[in-house]
Amino acid sequence: MFFQLGLLLRILRGMGFAGVGRSLYSNAADYLLSCLSNLFLKSLK
């Protein structure tokens, strides 16, 4: 039972979690970049 669960988790981590982590990371990076650019534009005005 535990062996099957570990195998399933490993498969999920290989497939889904990599994509989810990558999309989360890219979303966070986009958000930070937009915040920084907004602050930069406000400081210029």
N, CA, C and O atoms as a CHARMM CRD file, in Angstrom:
* protein
*
  180
    1    1 MET  N      0.84200  -1.20700   0.00000 PROA 1      0.00000
    2    1 MET  CA     0.00000   0.00000   0.00000 PROA 1      0.00000
    3    1 MET  C      0.87800   1.25800   0.00000 PROA 1      0.00000
    4    1 MET  O      0.73400   2.12600  -0.86100 PROA 1      0.00000
    5    2 PHE  N      1.79300   1.34300   0.98200 PROA 2      0.00000
    6    2 PHE  CA     2.64900   2.52100   1.06400 PROA 2      0.00000
    7    2 PHE  C      3.57000   2.61000  -0.14300 PROA 2      0.00000
    8    2 PHE  O      3.88000   3.69800  -0.62700 PROA 2      0.00000
    9    3 PHE  N      4.00500   1.44000  -0.62300 PROA 3      0.00000
   10    3 PHE  CA     4.88200   1.42300  -1.78600 PROA 3      0.00000
   11    3 PHE  C      4.14900   1.97400  -3.00800 PROA 3      0.00000
   12    3 PHE  O      4.70500   2.76500  -3.77000 PROA 3      0.00000
   13    4 GLN  N      2.88400   1.54500  -3.19000 PROA 4      0.00000
   14    4 GLN  CA     2.09400   2.03900  -4.31400 PROA 4      0.00000
   15    4 GLN  C      1.85200   3.53600  -4.18800 PROA 4      0.00000
   16    4 GLN  O      1.89400   4.26500  -5.18000 PROA 4      0.00000
   17    5 LEU  N      1.59600   3.99500  -2.95600 PROA 5      0.00000
   18    5 LEU  CA     1.35600   5.42100  -2.72500 PROA 5      0.00000
   19    5 LEU  C      2.60800   6.23200  -3.06000 PROA 5      0.00000
   20    5 LEU  O      2.52200   7.28300  -3.69600 PROA 5      0.00000
   21    6 GLY  N      3.76600   5.74000  -2.63200 PROA 6      0.00000
   22    6 GLY  CA     5.01900   6.43100  -2.93200 PROA 6      0.00000
   23    6 GLY  C      5.28400   6.48300  -4.42100 PROA 6      0.00000
   24    6 GLY  O      5.74700   7.49800  -4.94200 PROA 6      0.00000
   25    7 LEU  N      4.99100   5.38900  -5.10800 PROA 7      0.00000
   26    7 LEU  CA     5.18300   5.34600  -6.55600 PROA 7      0.00000
   27    7 LEU  C      4.25700   6.34400  -7.24500 PROA 7      0.00000
   28    7 LEU  O      4.66900   7.05600  -8.16000 PROA 7      0.00000
   29    8 LEU  N      3.01000   6.39000  -6.80100 PROA 8      0.00000
   30    8 LEU  CA     2.04700   7.33200  -7.36400 PROA 8      0.00000
   31    8 LEU  C      2.49500   8.76800  -7.14000 PROA 8      0.00000
   32    8 LEU  O      2.41900   9.59800  -8.04600 PROA 8      0.00000
   33    9 LEU  N      2.96800   9.06000  -5.91400 PROA 9      0.00000
   34    9 LEU  CA     3.45100  10.40400  -5.61500 PROA 9      0.00000
   35    9 LEU  C      4.65300  10.77000  -6.48400 PROA 9      0.00000
   36    9 LEU  O      4.77700  11.90400  -6.94700 PROA 9      0.00000
   37   10 ARG  N      5.53800   9.78800  -6.70000 PROA 10     0.00000
   38   10 ARG  CA     6.70900  10.04700  -7.52800 PROA 10     0.00000
   39   10 ARG  C      6.29600  10.35200  -8.96700 PROA 10     0.00000
   40   10 ARG  O      6.85300  11.24900  -9.60000 PROA 10     0.00000
   41   11 ILE  N      5.31900   9.60300  -9.48100 PROA 11     0.00000
   42   11 ILE  CA     4.82600   9.83800 -10.83900 PROA 11     0.00000
   43   11 ILE  C      4.16200  11.20400 -10.93500 PROA 11     0.00000
   44   11 ILE  O      4.38500  11.94700 -11.89000 PROA 11     0.00000
   45   12 LEU  N      3.34000  11.53000  -9.93100 PROA 12     0.00000
   46   12 LEU  CA     2.67400  12.83100  -9.91500 PROA 12     0.00000
   47   12 LEU  C      3.68700  13.96100  -9.85000 PROA 12     0.00000
   48   12 LEU  O      3.54900  14.97200 -10.53900 PROA 12     0.00000
   49   13 ARG  N      4.71200  13.78300  -9.01100 PROA 13     0.00000
   50   13 ARG  CA     5.72900  14.81200  -8.87000 PROA 13     0.00000
   51   13 ARG  C      6.47500  14.99100 -10.19100 PROA 13     0.00000
   52   13 ARG  O      6.81500  16.10800 -10.57900 PROA 13     0.00000
   53   14 GLY  N      6.72400  13.87000 -10.87600 PROA 14     0.00000
   54   14 GLY  CA     7.41500  13.94200 -12.15600 PROA 14     0.00000
   55   14 GLY  C      6.58600  14.65100 -13.20800 PROA 14     0.00000
   56   14 GLY  O      7.11700  15.46900 -13.96000 PROA 14     0.00000
   57   15 MET  N      5.29100  14.35700 -13.27800 PROA 15     0.00000
   58   15 MET  CA     4.44100  14.93600 -14.31100 PROA 15     0.00000
   59   15 MET  C      3.88500  16.28500 -13.89000 PROA 15     0.00000
   60   15 MET  O      4.22900  17.32000 -14.46100 PROA 15     0.00000
   61   16 GLY  N      3.02100  16.25900 -12.88200 PROA 16     0.00000
   62   16 GLY  CA     2.20500  17.44000 -12.58400 PROA 16     0.00000
   63   16 GLY  C      2.92900  18.51800 -11.80400 PROA 16     0.00000
   64   16 GLY  O      2.86300  19.69900 -12.14400 PROA 16     0.00000
   65   17 PHE  N      3.62600  18.09600 -10.74600 PROA 17     0.00000
   66   17 PHE  CA     4.18600  19.10000  -9.84000 PROA 17     0.00000
   67   17 PHE  C      5.24800  19.94600 -10.52300 PROA 17     0.00000
   68   17 PHE  O      5.40300  21.12400 -10.19800 PROA 17     0.00000
   69   18 ALA  N      5.98700  19.35700 -11.47300 PROA 18     0.00000
   70   18 ALA  CA     6.98600  20.14500 -12.19700 PROA 18     0.00000
   71   18 ALA  C      6.29500  21.25000 -12.98600 PROA 18     0.00000
   72   18 ALA  O      6.73000  22.40100 -12.95900 PROA 18     0.00000
   73   19 GLY  N      5.21500  20.90100 -13.69400 PROA 19     0.00000
   74   19 GLY  CA     4.48900  21.90300 -14.46600 PROA 19     0.00000
   75   19 GLY  C      3.83000  22.94400 -13.57800 PROA 19     0.00000
   76   19 GLY  O      3.85200  24.13600 -13.88300 PROA 19     0.00000
   77   20 VAL  N      3.23800  22.48400 -12.46700 PROA 20     0.00000
   78   20 VAL  CA     2.58800  23.41500 -11.54200 PROA 20     0.00000
   79   20 VAL  C      3.61100  24.35500 -10.92300 PROA 20     0.00000
   80   20 VAL  O      3.38100  25.56100 -10.83500 PROA 20     0.00000
   81   21 GLY  N      4.73800  23.80200 -10.49400 PROA 21     0.00000
   82   21 GLY  CA     5.78800  24.62300  -9.90600 PROA 21     0.00000
   83   21 GLY  C      6.32900  25.63300 -10.90100 PROA 21     0.00000
   84   21 GLY  O      6.59100  26.78600 -10.55800 PROA 21     0.00000
   85   22 ARG  N      6.49500  25.18400 -12.14600 PROA 22     0.00000
   86   22 ARG  CA     7.01700  26.08500 -13.17000 PROA 22     0.00000
   87   22 ARG  C      6.03400  27.21200 -13.44900 PROA 22     0.00000
   88   22 ARG  O      6.43600  28.36700 -13.58700 PROA 22     0.00000
   89   23 SER  N      4.73700  26.88100 -13.53400 PROA 23     0.00000
   90   23 SER  CA     3.74500  27.92700 -13.80900 PROA 23     0.00000
   91   23 SER  C      3.62600  28.88300 -12.62400 PROA 23     0.00000
   92   23 SER  O      3.48300  30.09000 -12.81500 PROA 23     0.00000
   93   24 LEU  N      3.68600  28.34700 -11.39600 PROA 24     0.00000
   94   24 LEU  CA     3.66400  29.20900 -10.21200 PROA 24     0.00000
   95   24 LEU  C      4.86400  30.13700 -10.20200 PROA 24     0.00000
   96   24 LEU  O      4.74300  31.32900  -9.91700 PROA 24     0.00000
   97   25 TYR  N      6.02500  29.57700 -10.51600 PROA 25     0.00000
   98   25 TYR  CA     7.25200  30.37900 -10.51100 PROA 25     0.00000
   99   25 TYR  C      7.18300  31.47000 -11.57500 PROA 25     0.00000
  100   25 TYR  O      7.55800  32.61500 -11.32300 PROA 25     0.00000
  101   26 SER  N      6.70100  31.11000 -12.76700 PROA 26     0.00000
  102   26 SER  CA     6.62600  32.11300 -13.83500 PROA 26     0.00000
  103   26 SER  C      5.57400  33.16900 -13.51200 PROA 26     0.00000
  104   26 SER  O      5.76800  34.34700 -13.81600 PROA 26     0.00000
  105   27 ASN  N      4.46000  32.76000 -12.89800 PROA 27     0.00000
  106   27 ASN  CA     3.43800  33.73000 -12.49900 PROA 27     0.00000
  107   27 ASN  C      3.98000  34.68400 -11.45100 PROA 27     0.00000
  108   27 ASN  O      3.73800  35.88900 -11.52100 PROA 27     0.00000
  109   28 ALA  N      4.71900  34.15100 -10.47300 PROA 28     0.00000
  110   28 ALA  CA     5.30400  35.00000  -9.43700 PROA 28     0.00000
  111   28 ALA  C      6.32400  35.95300 -10.04600 PROA 28     0.00000
  112   28 ALA  O      6.38400  37.12500  -9.67500 PROA 28     0.00000
  113   29 ALA  N      7.12300  35.44900 -10.98000 PROA 29     0.00000
  114   29 ALA  CA     8.12300  36.29800 -11.63500 PROA 29     0.00000
  115   29 ALA  C      7.44200  37.40400 -12.43800 PROA 29     0.00000
  116   29 ALA  O      7.87600  38.55500 -12.39900 PROA 29     0.00000
  117   30 ASP  N      6.37200  37.06100 -13.17100 PROA 30     0.00000
  118   30 ASP  CA     5.63500  38.06800 -13.94100 PROA 30     0.00000
  119   30 ASP  C      5.03800  39.11800 -13.01000 PROA 30     0.00000
  120   30 ASP  O      5.08000  40.31100 -13.30800 PROA 30     0.00000
  121   31 TYR  N      4.48000  38.67300 -11.87900 PROA 31     0.00000
  122   31 TYR  CA     3.87300  39.58700 -10.92200 PROA 31     0.00000
  123   31 TYR  C      4.91900  40.54000 -10.34600 PROA 31     0.00000
  124   31 TYR  O      4.68200  41.74400 -10.24800 PROA 31     0.00000
  125   32 LEU  N      6.07900  39.99400  -9.96500 PROA 32     0.00000
  126   32 LEU  CA     7.14300  40.82700  -9.41700 PROA 32     0.00000
  127   32 LEU  C      7.63900  41.81800 -10.46200 PROA 32     0.00000
  128   32 LEU  O      7.88800  42.98200 -10.14900 PROA 32     0.00000
  129   33 LEU  N      7.78100  41.36300 -11.69300 PROA 33     0.00000
  130   33 LEU  CA     8.25200  42.25400 -12.75700 PROA 33     0.00000
  131   33 LEU  C      7.24900  43.37800 -13.00700 PROA 33     0.00000
  132   33 LEU  O      7.64300  44.52800 -13.19900 PROA 33     0.00000
  133   34 SER  N      5.96700  43.05700 -13.00400 PROA 34     0.00000
  134   34 SER  CA     4.95700  44.09500 -13.23500 PROA 34     0.00000
  135   34 SER  C      4.93000  45.08300 -12.07300 PROA 34     0.00000
  136   34 SER  O      4.78400  46.28700 -12.28600 PROA 34     0.00000
  137   35 CYS  N      5.07200  44.58100 -10.83900 PROA 35     0.00000
  138   35 CYS  CA     5.11900  45.46900  -9.67400 PROA 35     0.00000
  139   35 CYS  C      6.32600  46.39700  -9.75400 PROA 35     0.00000
  140   35 CYS  O      6.21000  47.59700  -9.50700 PROA 35     0.00000
  141   36 LEU  N      7.48300  45.83700 -10.10100 PROA 36     0.00000
  142   36 LEU  CA     8.69500  46.64300 -10.20500 PROA 36     0.00000
  143   36 LEU  C      8.57300  47.68300 -11.30900 PROA 36     0.00000
  144   36 LEU  O      8.99100  48.82800 -11.13200 PROA 36     0.00000
  145   37 SER  N      8.00700  47.29800 -12.44400 PROA 37     0.00000
  146   37 SER  CA     7.86500  48.25800 -13.53800 PROA 37     0.00000
  147   37 SER  C      6.86500  49.35100 -13.17600 PROA 37     0.00000
  148   37 SER  O      7.05600  50.51000 -13.54600 PROA 37     0.00000
  149   38 ASN  N      5.79100  48.99300 -12.45200 PROA 38     0.00000
  150   38 ASN  CA     4.82800  50.00100 -12.00100 PROA 38     0.00000
  151   38 ASN  C      5.48800  50.98400 -11.04100 PROA 38     0.00000
  152   38 ASN  O      5.28400  52.19300 -11.15400 PROA 38     0.00000
  153   39 LEU  N      6.27800  50.47400 -10.09800 PROA 39     0.00000
  154   39 LEU  CA     6.98600  51.34700  -9.16600 PROA 39     0.00000
  155   39 LEU  C      7.96800  52.25100  -9.91100 PROA 39     0.00000
  156   39 LEU  O      8.11100  53.42900  -9.58500 PROA 39     0.00000
  157   40 PHE  N      8.63700  51.69100 -10.90300 PROA 40     0.00000
  158   40 PHE  CA     9.59800  52.46000 -11.68400 PROA 40     0.00000
  159   40 PHE  C      8.89600  53.59100 -12.44400 PROA 40     0.00000
  160   40 PHE  O      9.38400  54.72100 -12.47800 PROA 40     0.00000
  161   41 LEU  N      7.74800  53.27700 -13.05300 PROA 41     0.00000
  162   41 LEU  CA     6.99700  54.29600 -13.79500 PROA 41     0.00000
  163   41 LEU  C      6.46800  55.36900 -12.85800 PROA 41     0.00000
  164   41 LEU  O      6.44800  56.54700 -13.21600 PROA 41     0.00000
  165   42 LYS  N      6.03600  54.97700 -11.65900 PROA 42     0.00000
  166   42 LYS  CA     5.55300  55.97200 -10.69100 PROA 42     0.00000
  167   42 LYS  C      6.67900  56.87900 -10.23200 PROA 42     0.00000
  168   42 LYS  O      6.46900  58.07400 -10.02200 PROA 42     0.00000
  169   43 SER  N      7.87600  56.31900 -10.07500 PROA 43     0.00000
  170   43 SER  CA     9.00400  57.13000  -9.62200 PROA 43     0.00000
  171   43 SER  C      9.45000  58.10100 -10.71200 PROA 43     0.00000
  172   43 SER  O     10.02700  59.14600 -10.40800 PROA 43     0.00000
  173   44 LEU  N      9.19100  57.77100 -11.97100 PROA 44     0.00000
  174   44 LEU  CA     9.56900  58.67000 -13.07000 PROA 44     0.00000
  175   44 LEU  C      8.66300  59.88900 -13.14200 PROA 44     0.00000
  176   44 LEU  O      9.10300  60.97600 -13.51300 PROA 44     0.00000
  177   45 LYS  N      7.38700  59.70300 -12.78300 PROA 45     0.00000
  178   45 LYS  CA     6.42300  60.80800 -12.92400 PROA 45     0.00000
  179   45 LYS  C      6.63800  61.91700 -11.90300 PROA 45     0.00000
  180   45 LYS  O      5.90500  62.90600 -11.90200 PROA 45     0.00000
